[in-house]
Structure formats: structure tokens, C-alpha cells
Amino acid sequence: MPDFESGLPGRESRPGPAGRAKEDVRQAAPAEPEWLPLGDAAVMIRFGRHIDPITHRRVREAAAHLNRHRFPGMIECVPAFASLTVHYDPIAVWSWSRFREGRMREQTPGKEQDEAQREHDGAATIFEAVCGRLKQLLRQLVPMEDEAARTVDIPVYYGGESGPDLEWVARHNGLRAEEVIELHSSAVYTVYMIGFAPGFPYLGGMSERIAAPRRQTPRPSVRAGSVGIAGVQTGIYSVDTPGGWQIIGHTPLKLFRPEDDPPSYLQAGDRIRFRPISLKEYQSLNGEGQG
């Protein structure tokens, strides 16, 4: 079982300047994805083994395309750092794939099969049938135009009871607490994935100057809204949950909203800016709730 707070193993590749990233997207020759079964009702499409903006762009493009062109039995797509998991109903897919096989058997000799039928020719399992359909759909994918990502302002009160590990992170890196706050709040982060807990965003783009290891002993409960650091990543706890990240601050924003659709306030591809706020503003926002 993987460490759900750690994300993809290895160090994160930093996104470069926007112009260079755009050029890399156009020039890089993408590797063929890996197709891996996850139990009997999901397939993981792995586009790479490193965390970088180019690979993640491929993940988001594939997720958007498959959500627009669902096949019978497909339940949902779950994008991650470098992979996309597609959940499906095996019974629904079985009924559909059997129907397609029946059409192929009844086909007039010599009549050309359509592409979807050819994908299923020789599929021996539900997994193979699903992979065949997904490959057929992804061949039709048109790369996304450069888009203006949504930028979300996250107010954070750093330190004190809201950020009990801020001073430790500062000492660990030979910095003052104010410098940690400055470095943490001056970056623009990318939401790479939502995971670990409902609405929990894994963010890329943090300065390695404030990197810190996880706590040796995780806390039995970390309250929703806590802003933490683990390795070279930063994230925000979306619900009350056990956790081992170093907590440096707290936001009054509610990130998991089960009454909304989608229930996660943040989405993969969003840009994040942390905005330091005073204790007075923090208390005011907490008292007013989330609008």
C-alpha cells in the first residue's frame, strides 16, 4: 500500500518559465503510456514516472477528452501526478463488449469493420476490452490550446497555534520564520492532483529552500485547513484527518464541500497563491465562514 500523503516517489521537477514549458510541450516526443489493471474495475494509464508539467498536461488532456467521450460502463477518471485512473463497471462493459462481438460475428463477409470493432477483435478479458476502447478514444485526442488557468487566492495565517511547526521548518533550513513565510507565499503553485483525503490538493512549485521531512510521529488528528510541508511538496488538509506533514499555517477556506458538484473546491490544473493574513483577518474570516 503506497503512502497516500507522499504522492509519486522521487523529487519533483520544477516547472520552468511559462514560455519554455510551452515550447517543451510542443517539441518533446511523448513516451507510450503504460496500461496497468487496478483490481477488476479500474485501469491506470501511466504517462510517465516523474512529476513535471509536460507529463501532467498529458494527464489532464486525456482526462478531459475521456470525460467528453465516455463509453458505456465508464464511471469516472481520476488524474494524478503522472497517471490517469479510469474506473468502470465490469458488468456494463461485459454486456457492451459482448454486443460488439455479436455485431462482428453477424457482419457481412468482406464488409469493413469500424475502428471500435477492430479494437475489440481478439480481446479476451474485460480489461483488454476497456484498454482497446480507451486507446481508440485517445487516438482521437486533440491537444488542448494554451489556456488561462484559474488562479485561487488562499489566505493563510502562519505560525502560532495555527502553524505549530513553522519555527521547526525555519530552524531545519537555517532560516527565520519570516523568511519561510516569504518563500512559501511568494511562489505560484500548480494543483497536480487531488488525493489522500477528499479535496486535498498536492501542489508543485515550492522552493527547496523550505523543504522539510515529515514528522517522525504523525499527529492523530490534523484539522481541516492546515497548510503543511512534506519533502519538496506543500498541501492543504481538506478534512480533519491523521497526518504527518509539518504544519506551518492554517486557512479558513473550506476545500471539501460535499454539497457542491464537484465537491472539491480546487481542481487539477488550478494555480494557487498563498496570501499571509493577520490574526485579526483570520479570526474575522473564521467567524464569517466560507462564502
GUBAFI-69949 format. One record per residue (C-alpha): residue number from 1; residue in three letters; x negated, y negated, z. Coordinates in steps of 0.2 Angstrom, whole numbers, plus 5000, padded with zeros to 4 digits. Each point is the difference from the previous one (the first is absolute). Example, Ala and Ser with C-alpha at 12.3 -4.5 7.8 and 13.67 -1.06 7.14 Angstrom:
BEGIN
 seq type    u    v    w
   1  ala 4938 5022 5039
   2  ser 4994 4983 4997
REM end
This chain:
BEGIN
 seq type    u    v    w
   1  met 5000 5000 5000
   2  pro 4992 4983 4995
   3  asp 4998 4986 5012
   4  phe 5015 4989 4995
   5  glu 4993 4984 5006
   6  ser 4984 5002 4990
   7  gly 5006 5000 4982
   8  leu 4988 5007 4987
   9  pro 4983 5006 5006
  10  gly 4985 4989 4996
  11  arg 4997 4981 4999
  12  glu 5011 4988 4991
  13  ser 4994 4992 4984
  14  arg 5003 4982 5001
  15  pro 5011 4992 4987
  16  gly 4989 4987 4990
  17  pro 5005 4984 4993
  18  ala 5017 5000 4991
  19  gly 4992 4997 4983
  20  arg 4987 5014 5002
  21  ala 5014 5012 5006
  22  lys 5011 4996 4985
  23  glu 4985 5004 4988
  24  asp 4996 5016 5009
  25  val 5018 5006 4998
  26  arg 4999 4998 4982
  27  gln 4983 5007 4997
  28  ala 4999 5015 5012
  29  ala 5003 5017 4993
  30  pro 5012 5008 5012
  31  ala 4997 5018 5006
  32  glu 5013 5013 4997
  33  pro 5011 5001 5016
  34  glu 5000 5016 5011
  35  trp 5017 5009 5002
  36  leu 5002 5008 5017
  37  pro 5015 5009 5008
  38  leu 5006 4994 5017
  39  gly 5011 5014 5007
  40  asp 5014 5005 4988
  41  ala 5008 4983 4998
  42  ala 4987 4987 4996
  43  val 4985 4998 4988
  44  met 4985 4988 5004
  45  ile 4993 4991 4985
  46  arg 4982 4995 5005
  47  phe 4993 4986 4989
  48  gly 4984 4998 5008
  49  arg 4990 5004 5016
  50  his 4995 4982 5005
  51  ile 5010 4985 5006
  52  asp 4998 4986 4987
  53  pro 5012 4988 4992
  54  ile 4999 5008 4982
  55  thr 5005 5017 5006
  56  his 5014 4993 5011
  57  arg 5007 4991 4985
  58  arg 5002 5016 4991
  59  val 5009 5007 5015
  60  arg 5012 4986 5001
  61  glu 5003 5000 4981
  62  ala 5004 5018 5000
  63  ala 5012 4998 5015
  64  ala 5009 4986 4992
  65  his 5001 5010 4983
  66  leu 5007 5016 5009
  67  asn 5012 4990 5010
  68  arg 5007 4993 4984
  69  his 5001 5017 4991
  70  arg 5005 5012 5013
  71  phe 5003 5018 4995
  72  pro 5014 5011 5007
  73  gly 4995 5006 5018
  74  met 4987 4986 5003
  75  ile 5002 4993 5017
  76  glu 4987 4986 5002
  77  cys 4982 4995 4997
  78  val 4988 4996 5014
  79  pro 4985 4989 4995
  80  ala 4984 5002 5010
  81  phe 4982 4993 4998
  82  ala 4995 5010 4985
  83  ser 5015 5013 4998
  84  leu 5018 5001 4997
  85  thr 5011 5013 5008
  86  val 5016 5004 4991
  87  his 5014 5009 5010
  88  tyr 5013 5011 4992
  89  asp 5014 5012 5003
  90  pro 4994 5017 4994
  91  ile 5018 5007 4998
  92  ala 5005 4985 4989
  93  val 4984 5002 4990
  94  trp 5003 5018 4998
  95  ser 5018 4998 4993
  96  trp 4993 4986 4988
  97  ser 4985 5010 4994
  98  arg 5010 5016 4997
  99  phe 5012 4989 4990
 100  arg 4986 4994 4990
 101  glu 4993 5018 4997
 102  gly 5018 5005 4994
 103  arg 5000 4986 4987
 104  met 4983 5006 4994
 105  arg 5006 5018 4998
 106  glu 5015 4994 4991
 107  gln 4990 4989 4988
 108  thr 5002 5003 4982
 109  pro 4984 5009 4993
 110  gly 4989 4987 4993
 111  lys 5008 4985 5008
 112  glu 4988 4988 5008
 113  gln 5000 5000 5019
 114  asp 5001 4983 5009
 115  glu 4985 4995 5011
 116  ala 5008 5004 5016
 117  gln 5005 5017 4994
 118  arg 4982 5004 4995
 119  glu 4994 4994 5017
 120  his 5010 5014 5008
 121  asp 4995 5014 4988
 122  gly 4990 5012 5010
 123  ala 5004 4992 5017
 124  ala 5000 5015 5012
 125  thr 5005 4990 5016
 126  ile 5010 4985 5006
 127  phe 4983 4991 5004
 128  glu 4994 5003 4982
 129  ala 5017 4994 4993
 130  val 4999 4984 5011
 131  cys 4982 4997 4995
 132  gly 5005 5002 4981
 133  arg 5014 4987 5002
 134  leu 4989 4988 5009
 135  lys 4986 5001 4988
 136  gln 5012 4997 4986
 137  leu 5007 4985 5009
 138  leu 4983 4993 5004
 139  arg 4994 5001 4982
 140  gln 5014 4987 4996
 141  leu 4993 4988 5013
 142  val 4996 4983 4994
 143  pro 4987 4991 5012
 144  met 5008 4986 5010
 145  glu 4997 4982 4995
 146  asp 4990 4990 5013
 147  glu 5012 4994 5012
 148  ala 5001 4987 5014
 149  ala 5000 5011 5016
 150  arg 5011 4995 5014
 151  thr 4990 4991 5014
 152  val 5006 5003 5018
 153  asp 4995 4988 5014
 154  ile 4998 5010 5016
 155  pro 4999 4989 5016
 156  val 4989 5008 5013
 157  tyr 4996 4996 5018
 158  tyr 4982 5006 5003
 159  gly 4993 5006 5016
 160  gly 5006 5000 5018
 161  glu 5013 5013 5004
 162  ser 5005 5000 4982
 163  gly 4983 5005 4994
 164  pro 4991 5009 5014
 165  asp 4986 5006 4989
 166  leu 4995 4984 4992
 167  glu 4986 4996 5012
 168  trp 4993 5018 4998
 169  val 5001 4999 4980
 170  ala 4990 4983 5002
 171  arg 4987 5008 5011
 172  his 4998 5015 4989
 173  asn 4996 4989 4985
 174  gly 4990 4987 5009
 175  leu 5013 4987 4997
 176  arg 5010 4988 5011
 177  ala 5019 5003 5001
 178  glu 5003 4985 4990
 179  glu 4989 5006 4986
 180  val 5010 5016 4999
 181  ile 5016 4991 4999
 182  glu 4993 4989 4986
 183  leu 4994 5014 4990
 184  his 5015 5010 5002
 185  ser 5012 4986 4996
 186  ser 4990 4993 4985
 187  ala 5001 5015 4989
 188  val 5014 5004 4988
 189  tyr 5005 5018 5002
 190  thr 5009 5013 4988
 191  val 5013 5012 5006
 192  tyr 4993 5017 4994
 193  met 5013 5011 5007
 194  ile 5013 5002 5013
 195  gly 4998 5015 5012
 196  phe 4995 5007 5017
 197  ala 5017 4993 5007
 198  pro 5015 4992 4991
 199  gly 4995 4983 4993
 200  phe 4981 5001 5005
 201  pro 4990 4991 4987
 202  tyr 4982 5006 4996
 203  leu 4991 4984 4995
 204  gly 4984 4998 4989
 205  gly 4988 4986 5000
 206  met 4994 4998 5018
 207  ser 4983 4993 5003
 208  glu 4987 5014 5005
 209  arg 4994 4987 5012
 210  ile 5014 5004 5012
 211  ala 5001 5019 4997
 212  ala 5002 5010 5016
 213  pro 5003 5019 5004
 214  arg 5016 5006 5007
 215  arg 5002 5002 5018
 216  gln 4993 5016 5008
 217  thr 5016 5002 5009
 218  pro 5016 4995 4990
 219  arg 5013 4990 5010
 220  pro 5016 5010 5003
 221  ser 5010 4986 4994
 222  val 4996 4985 4989
 223  arg 5014 4987 4998
 224  ala 5008 4996 4983
 225  gly 4991 4984 4993
 226  ser 4983 5004 5006
 227  val 4986 4995 4988
 228  gly 4985 5013 5001
 229  ile 4984 5004 4992
 230  ala 4993 5017 4997
 231  gly 4984 5002 4990
 232  val 5000 4988 4985
 233  gln 5019 5000 5000
 234  thr 5013 4989 5009
 235  gly 5019 5003 5002
 236  ile 5015 4996 5009
 237  tyr 5010 5012 5011
 238  ser 5018 5000 4994
 239  val 5008 5010 5014
 240  asp 4995 5004 5018
 241  thr 4989 5015 4998
 242  pro 4984 5008 5007
 243  gly 4984 4993 4992
 244  gly 4982 4999 5000
 245  trp 4996 4984 4991
 246  gln 4992 4985 5008
 247  ile 5014 4987 5004
 248  ile 4994 4982 4997
 249  gly 5017 4991 4999
 250  his 5019 5002 4998
 251  thr 5013 4993 4987
 252  pro 5018 4997 5004
 253  leu 5005 5005 4983
 254  lys 5011 5016 4999
 255  leu 4992 5011 4986
 256  phe 5011 5015 5001
 257  arg 5019 4996 4997
 258  pro 5010 5016 4999
 259  glu 5016 4989 4995
 260  asp 4991 4993 4985
 261  asp 4997 5009 4983
 262  pro 4985 5003 4999
 263  pro 4998 5001 5019
 264  ser 4982 4995 4999
 265  tyr 4997 4981 4999
 266  leu 4983 5002 4992
 267  gln 4998 5010 4984
 268  ala 4984 5007 4991
 269  gly 4993 4986 4989
 270  asp 5005 4985 5012
 271  arg 4986 4988 5005
 272  ile 4999 4996 5018
 273  arg 4993 4984 5009
 274  phe 4998 5000 5019
 275  arg 5004 4983 5008
 276  pro 4994 4997 5018
 277  ile 5013 4992 5010
 278  ser 5001 4993 5018
 279  leu 5007 5008 5015
 280  lys 5014 4987 5000
 281  glu 5005 5004 4981
 282  tyr 4998 5019 5004
 283  gln 5012 4999 5015
 284  ser 5012 4989 4989
 285  leu 5000 5013 4986
 286  asn 5002 5014 5012
 287  gly 5015 4991 5008
 288  glu 5008 4996 4983
 289  gly 4998 5018 4993
 290  gln 4997 5004 4982
 291  gly 5010 4990 4987
REM end
